Amino acid sequence: MIGKGTQTRDGIRLYQDVDFAGMHVAGALAARILDEIAEHVFPGQTTAELDRLIEEKVDAAGAKSATIGYRGYQHASCISINHVVCHGIPSDKKLKDGDILNIDVTVIVDGWFGDTSRMYVAGKLNRKAERLIQITHDALMLGIEAAKPGNTFGDIGHAIQSYVEGHRMSVVRDFCGHGLGRVFHAPPNVLHYGRPGTGPRLEEGMFFTIEPMVNLGRPETKVLADDWTAVTRDKSLSAQFEHSIGIKADGAEIFTLSPAGKFHPTYS
């Protein structure tokens, strides 16, 4: 049993065994909402309507959106299209055939935060975008595979970076995963690049997200004048997948698995 309130030397909270149940409930709701939104992603749809539907589903579940009111943000999701890396703001702009988009949702259920994102495609997926999405998805899963007691956060980052760069794509450096649990963001910062054996050592009871952002072009980003939307500087396509996980003795337990098996956009 992990002691209540225990922290590592790096200030990372170690949760109790019983806390995993609360994270599973919150994570499952966020994942189910993203499952249900899939049928509403199509050419001509607006991201504002997608966000409205997401907020409606959060409310119907008796949960709260973690993003509404967070640092002044007023939406229940971030929706990032094509060359938008992350934190895209829902709007009345219509999706076009072939657009790829990441939808990121965080819900609060009984004080626990469930945070996840995944990729979608409006209409027909082109080959370059399909390859980017696949590499990003696989990089996340390799990062999760490296998340086990005794390994370091540098091991997670290295697993992701070496795989992505081996396929001649780039990992975004400007944004990272984060600790969570009964708070939205907490230590550690989970970098998606790094050297093996570096950074804090993983221990049982750590809760955090892994959420690599991968670009077809260079890794550099810039934030637009709205102070939220991050885009690739070279306007290349970007993709992202995110899971929330907890560390157990035998490795990572994923809190945000898709109930319907729709985490990857080509599930059908």
Secondary structure, DSSP 8 states (H G I E B T S, - for coil): ---TTEE-TTS-EE--TTHHHHHHHHHHHHHHHHHHHGGG--TT-BHHHHHHHHHHHHHHTT-EESSTTGGG---S-EEEETTEEE-----S-B--TT-EEEEEEEEEETTEEEEEEEEEESS---HHHHHHHHHHHHHHHHHHHT-STT-BHHHHHHHHHHHHHHTT-EE-SS--EEE-SSSSSEEEEE-SS--TT-S-B--TT-EEEE--EEESS-S-EEE-TTSS-EEETT---EEE-BEEEEEETTEEEES---TTS-SSTT--
